[in-house]
Amino acid sequence: MAKKIAVLGAGSWGTALAMVLEENGHEVRLWSHKASQVAEINQQHTNKAYLPKTILSKRIKAYQDLASVLEEADAVLFVVPTKAIREVARNVAAYLTKPTIIIHASKGLEQETHKRISIILEEEIPTDKRTAVVALSGPSHAEEVAVKDLTTITAASTHQESAEFVQDLFMNDYFRVYTNQDIVGVELGAALKNIIAVGAGALHGLGYGDNAKAALMTRGLAEISRLGVAFGADPITFLGLSGVGDLIVTCTSIHSRNWQAGNLLGQGKTVAEVLDKMEMVVEGISTTKAAYELAQEKGIEMPITAAIYKVLYNEADVKEAVVSLMTRGGKSEGH
């Protein structure tokens, strides 16, 4: 049965997910705060700033007015940068008139509070206006979903029925969705892998090969698991789609903004130069700070995260940061 879905955020990922939902027969309303982008989507059926080669269905309607997007929506999908989640959620709460399933496909941690996105949504949207919060996450590049490349992701929620509802919304012959009740692990895996992807890009920019990348990803996954378990995540989650799956795709693809940012750092660009060059949000940069501070608070050893933090926020030399990781004291692989 067709549903009315409000998709908040008309970047590459929000647009690609809107395309999947429209193809599955749902009524899709795509929200953007940019009037020019709304006009382009509705009149030209393109979103060239984010998916330049894509032609959108005429049935995908864009809006700048949030109230119109949310009217009678069966589900609300947040696909805005982490830093905007709280403000947008607060505005959404003002317009919702019935309990609605809240979905998010953003990947990050809030600065200062270090909170996961589902926690922010629960804080800002009252219980009488939400059925449940579901995190949609996994190894997925918008550019590939837009051309119907095979993709598998996870719908995670403590409310199994809502996770299955989201699974049914998105499933088709090229977009497969699994459910998972460990939303803590899914959200942390999604956020923290962006840090490792910045490191993977930096290794490439420095000229290192596959051996170095494999080492970084493997030990990076150990760090992600260590922090996640400390917050109650199931370690098995990090071996799944939102863990090792998302880590692989983000650390090995030029589509990854975090990899691109790291690559520029490895080539000698400053953080300011990288941010100036990147036209979209690089979640890994802000997430590095949040994860580093969390690790310090919890007393959790995360040497890769610490090294990347020093490069991003203390102007440490990238090459020296790599050497410092390689010359640390010997340890058992289980630690």
C-alpha positions as CSV (number, residue, x, y, z in Angstrom):
1,M,0.0,0.0,0.0
2,A,1.4,3.4,-1.0
3,K,2.5,5.7,1.8
4,K,3.1,9.4,2.1
5,I,6.7,10.0,2.9
6,A,8.3,13.3,3.9
7,V,12.0,13.3,3.0
8,L,13.9,16.1,4.7
9,G,17.1,17.0,3.0
10,A,17.6,17.2,-0.8
11,G,21.3,16.3,-0.9
12,S,22.7,13.3,-2.8
13,W,21.5,10.7,-0.3
14,G,18.1,12.3,0.4
15,T,17.5,12.5,-3.3
16,A,18.6,8.9,-3.9
17,L,16.4,7.6,-1.2
18,A,13.5,9.7,-2.5
19,M,14.0,8.0,-5.9
20,V,13.8,4.5,-4.3
21,L,10.6,5.4,-2.4
22,E,9.0,6.9,-5.5
23,E,9.9,3.8,-7.6
24,N,8.2,1.7,-4.9
25,G,5.0,3.6,-5.5
26,H,5.0,5.9,-2.5
27,E,4.1,9.6,-2.6
28,V,7.4,11.4,-2.0
29,R,7.7,15.0,-0.8
30,L,11.2,16.2,-0.8
31,W,12.1,19.2,1.5
32,S,14.9,21.7,0.9
33,H,15.5,25.0,2.6
34,K,16.9,26.3,-0.8
35,A,14.3,27.9,-3.0
36,S,16.5,27.5,-6.1
37,Q,16.9,23.8,-5.5
38,V,13.2,23.3,-5.0
39,A,12.5,25.1,-8.3
40,E,15.1,23.0,-10.1
41,I,13.7,19.7,-8.9
42,N,10.1,20.7,-9.7
43,Q,10.7,22.4,-13.1
44,Q,13.8,20.6,-14.5
45,H,13.5,17.3,-12.5
46,T,17.2,17.5,-11.8
47,N,19.4,18.1,-8.8
48,K,22.7,18.8,-10.5
49,A,24.6,20.1,-7.5
50,Y,24.4,16.6,-5.9
51,L,23.5,14.1,-8.6
52,P,24.5,15.8,-11.9
53,K,23.8,12.8,-14.2
54,T,20.4,12.0,-12.7
55,I,16.9,12.7,-14.1
56,L,14.2,12.6,-11.4
57,S,10.7,11.3,-11.7
58,K,8.1,14.1,-12.2
59,R,6.2,12.5,-9.3
60,I,8.9,13.6,-6.8
61,K,7.7,17.0,-5.6
62,A,10.0,19.4,-3.8
63,Y,8.9,21.9,-1.2
64,Q,10.5,24.7,0.8
65,D,7.5,24.9,3.2
66,L,8.0,22.3,6.0
67,A,4.3,22.2,6.9
68,S,3.3,21.2,3.4
69,V,5.8,18.3,3.3
70,L,4.7,16.9,6.7
71,E,0.9,17.1,6.1
72,E,-0.6,13.7,6.7
73,A,2.8,12.0,6.3
74,D,3.0,8.3,7.2
75,A,6.7,8.6,7.9
76,V,9.3,11.3,8.1
77,L,12.8,10.6,6.8
78,F,15.6,12.9,8.1
79,V,18.6,13.1,5.7
80,V,20.1,16.4,6.8
81,P,23.6,16.9,8.3
82,T,24.0,15.9,11.9
83,K,24.5,19.6,13.0
84,A,21.1,20.4,11.6
85,I,19.2,17.5,13.1
86,R,18.1,19.1,16.4
87,E,16.8,22.3,14.8
88,V,14.9,20.5,12.0
89,A,13.5,18.0,14.5
90,R,12.2,20.8,16.7
91,N,10.5,22.4,13.7
92,V,9.1,19.1,12.6
93,A,7.6,18.5,16.0
94,A,5.6,21.7,15.7
95,Y,3.8,20.4,12.6
96,L,3.2,16.7,13.3
97,T,-0.5,16.0,14.2
98,K,-0.4,12.3,14.8
99,P,2.1,9.6,15.9
100,T,4.5,9.1,13.0
101,I,7.4,6.8,12.3
102,I,10.6,8.8,12.3
103,I,13.4,7.6,10.2
104,H,16.9,9.0,9.8
105,A,19.7,8.2,7.3
106,S,22.3,10.6,8.7
107,K,25.6,9.5,10.1
108,G,27.3,11.4,12.9
109,L,27.4,12.4,16.5
110,E,26.2,15.8,17.9
111,Q,29.0,18.2,18.9
112,E,29.3,19.0,22.6
113,T,26.6,16.5,23.7
114,H,28.2,13.6,21.7
115,K,24.6,12.2,21.4
116,R,23.5,9.7,18.7
117,I,21.0,11.0,16.2
118,S,18.1,8.8,17.5
119,I,18.6,10.3,20.9
120,I,18.3,13.8,19.5
121,L,15.1,12.9,17.6
122,E,13.6,11.4,20.8
123,E,14.4,14.5,22.8
124,E,13.0,17.0,20.2
125,I,9.9,15.0,19.0
126,P,7.4,14.2,21.8
127,T,6.3,10.7,22.4
128,D,2.7,11.5,21.3
129,K,4.0,12.5,17.9
130,R,6.3,9.6,17.1
131,T,5.6,5.9,16.8
132,A,9.3,5.0,16.9
133,V,12.7,6.1,15.6
134,V,14.4,3.9,13.0
135,A,18.0,4.4,11.7
136,L,18.6,3.5,8.1
137,S,22.2,2.8,7.5
138,G,24.8,0.6,5.6
139,P,27.2,0.5,2.7
140,S,25.6,2.8,0.2
141,H,26.7,5.6,-2.1
142,A,24.0,7.8,-3.4
143,E,25.5,7.9,-6.9
144,E,25.2,4.1,-7.1
145,V,21.7,3.9,-5.7
146,A,20.6,6.5,-8.2
147,V,21.5,4.2,-11.0
148,K,20.0,1.2,-9.3
149,D,23.2,-0.6,-8.4
150,L,22.7,-3.4,-6.0
151,T,22.7,-2.1,-2.4
152,T,22.0,-3.7,1.0
153,I,21.4,-1.7,4.2
154,T,19.9,-2.0,7.7
155,A,16.8,-0.6,9.3
156,A,17.5,-0.5,13.0
157,S,15.1,0.2,15.9
158,T,14.3,-1.2,19.3
159,H,10.7,-1.3,17.9
160,Q,10.8,-4.3,15.6
161,E,7.4,-3.6,13.9
162,S,8.6,-0.1,12.9
163,A,11.9,-1.5,11.5
164,E,9.9,-3.9,9.4
165,F,7.6,-1.1,8.2
166,V,10.7,0.8,7.0
167,Q,12.1,-2.4,5.5
168,D,8.9,-2.8,3.5
169,L,9.0,0.9,2.4
170,F,12.4,0.5,0.7
171,M,12.8,-3.1,-0.4
172,N,12.9,-3.8,-4.1
173,D,15.0,-5.8,-6.6
174,Y,18.1,-3.6,-6.2
175,F,17.7,-2.2,-2.7
176,R,17.6,-4.8,0.0
177,V,16.9,-3.9,3.7
178,Y,17.6,-6.0,6.7
179,T,16.3,-5.2,10.2
180,N,18.3,-4.9,13.4
181,Q,17.3,-4.1,17.0
182,D,20.7,-2.8,18.0
183,I,20.3,0.8,17.0
184,V,23.2,1.8,19.3
185,G,25.6,-0.3,17.3
186,V,24.2,0.7,14.0
187,E,24.4,4.4,14.7
188,L,27.8,4.3,16.2
189,G,29.2,2.1,13.4
190,A,27.7,4.5,10.8
191,A,29.2,7.6,12.5
192,L,32.6,6.3,13.5
193,K,33.6,4.7,10.2
194,N,33.7,8.2,8.7
195,I,36.8,8.9,10.9
196,I,38.6,5.8,9.6
197,A,37.6,6.9,6.0
198,V,39.4,10.2,6.5
199,G,42.4,8.2,7.5
200,A,42.2,5.9,4.5
201,G,42.0,8.9,2.2
202,A,45.1,10.4,3.9
203,L,47.0,7.2,3.4
204,H,46.2,7.3,-0.3
205,G,47.2,11.0,-0.5
206,L,50.5,10.1,1.1
207,G,51.1,7.4,-1.5
208,Y,50.7,4.3,0.7
209,G,49.2,1.1,-0.8
210,D,46.7,-1.6,0.0
211,N,48.7,-3.1,2.9
212,A,48.4,0.2,4.8
213,K,44.7,0.6,4.0
214,A,43.9,-2.9,5.1
215,A,45.7,-2.4,8.4
216,L,43.9,0.9,9.0
217,M,40.5,-0.6,8.3
218,T,41.0,-3.6,10.5
219,R,42.4,-1.8,13.5
220,G,39.9,1.0,12.9
221,L,37.1,-1.6,13.2
222,A,38.6,-2.7,16.5
223,E,38.4,0.9,17.8
224,I,34.8,1.3,16.6
225,S,33.8,-1.9,18.3
226,R,35.6,-0.9,21.5
227,L,33.8,2.4,21.8
228,G,30.5,0.9,20.7
229,V,30.5,-1.9,23.3
230,A,31.2,0.6,26.0
231,F,27.9,2.2,25.2
232,G,26.0,-1.0,25.1
233,A,26.2,-2.1,21.5
234,D,26.3,-5.7,20.4
235,P,29.8,-6.4,19.0
236,I,28.3,-8.6,16.3
237,T,26.7,-5.5,14.8
238,F,30.1,-4.2,13.8
239,L,30.6,-7.3,11.7
240,G,27.4,-6.5,9.7
241,L,26.3,-4.0,7.1
242,S,26.5,-0.9,9.3
243,G,29.9,-2.0,10.6
244,V,32.4,-3.6,8.4
245,G,30.2,-3.2,5.4
246,D,29.9,0.6,5.6
247,L,33.6,0.8,6.6
248,I,34.7,-1.0,3.5
249,V,32.7,1.1,1.1
250,T,33.6,4.4,2.8
251,C,37.3,3.7,3.0
252,T,37.7,2.4,-0.6
253,S,35.6,4.6,-2.8
254,I,36.3,8.0,-4.4
255,H,32.5,8.6,-3.9
256,S,33.2,9.0,-0.2
257,R,33.4,12.6,0.9
258,N,35.4,11.6,4.0
259,W,37.9,9.7,1.8
260,Q,38.2,12.7,-0.5
261,A,38.8,15.0,2.5
262,G,41.5,12.6,3.8
263,N,43.1,12.3,0.4
264,L,43.5,16.1,0.2
265,L,45.0,16.2,3.7
266,G,47.5,13.5,2.7
267,Q,48.4,15.6,-0.3
268,G,49.4,18.5,2.0
269,K,46.2,20.6,2.1
270,T,45.2,22.2,5.3
271,V,41.9,21.5,7.0
272,A,40.7,24.9,6.0
273,E,41.7,24.3,2.4
274,V,39.9,20.9,2.4
275,L,36.7,22.4,3.8
276,D,36.8,25.2,1.3
277,K,37.2,22.7,-1.6
278,M,34.6,20.2,-0.5
279,E,31.1,21.3,-1.5
280,M,29.2,19.0,0.8
281,V,29.4,18.3,4.5
282,V,32.3,16.0,5.6
283,E,30.8,14.3,8.7
284,G,34.0,12.6,9.6
285,I,35.7,15.8,10.6
286,S,33.2,16.8,13.3
287,T,32.7,13.1,14.3
288,T,36.4,12.8,15.0
289,K,36.2,15.5,17.6
290,A,33.1,14.0,19.2
291,A,34.6,10.4,19.2
292,Y,37.9,11.6,20.6
293,E,36.2,13.4,23.4
294,L,34.0,10.4,24.2
295,A,37.0,8.1,24.3
296,Q,38.8,10.5,26.7
297,E,35.8,10.6,28.9
298,K,35.4,6.8,29.0
299,G,39.1,6.1,29.1
300,I,38.9,4.0,25.9
301,E,42.0,3.6,23.8
302,M,41.4,4.8,20.2
303,P,44.9,5.6,18.8
304,I,43.8,6.0,15.2
305,T,41.0,8.4,16.2
306,A,43.5,10.3,18.4
307,A,46.0,10.6,15.6
308,I,43.4,11.9,13.1
309,Y,42.1,14.3,15.8
310,K,45.6,15.7,16.2
311,V,45.8,16.2,12.4
312,L,42.4,17.9,12.1
313,Y,42.4,20.0,15.3
314,N,46.1,20.4,16.5
315,E,47.7,20.9,13.0
316,A,49.8,17.7,13.4
317,D,51.7,16.6,10.3
318,V,49.9,13.7,8.6
319,K,53.1,11.8,7.8
320,E,54.3,12.1,11.4
321,A,50.9,10.9,12.7
322,V,51.2,7.7,10.6
323,V,54.7,7.1,11.9
324,S,53.6,7.6,15.5
325,L,50.9,4.9,15.0
326,M,53.4,2.4,13.5
327,T,56.0,2.9,16.3
328,R,53.6,2.4,19.2
329,G,54.5,-0.3,21.7
330,G,53.7,-3.9,20.7
331,K,50.3,-5.3,21.8
332,S,48.2,-8.4,21.4
333,E,45.8,-8.2,18.5
334,G,42.9,-8.8,20.9
335,H,43.5,-5.4,22.5
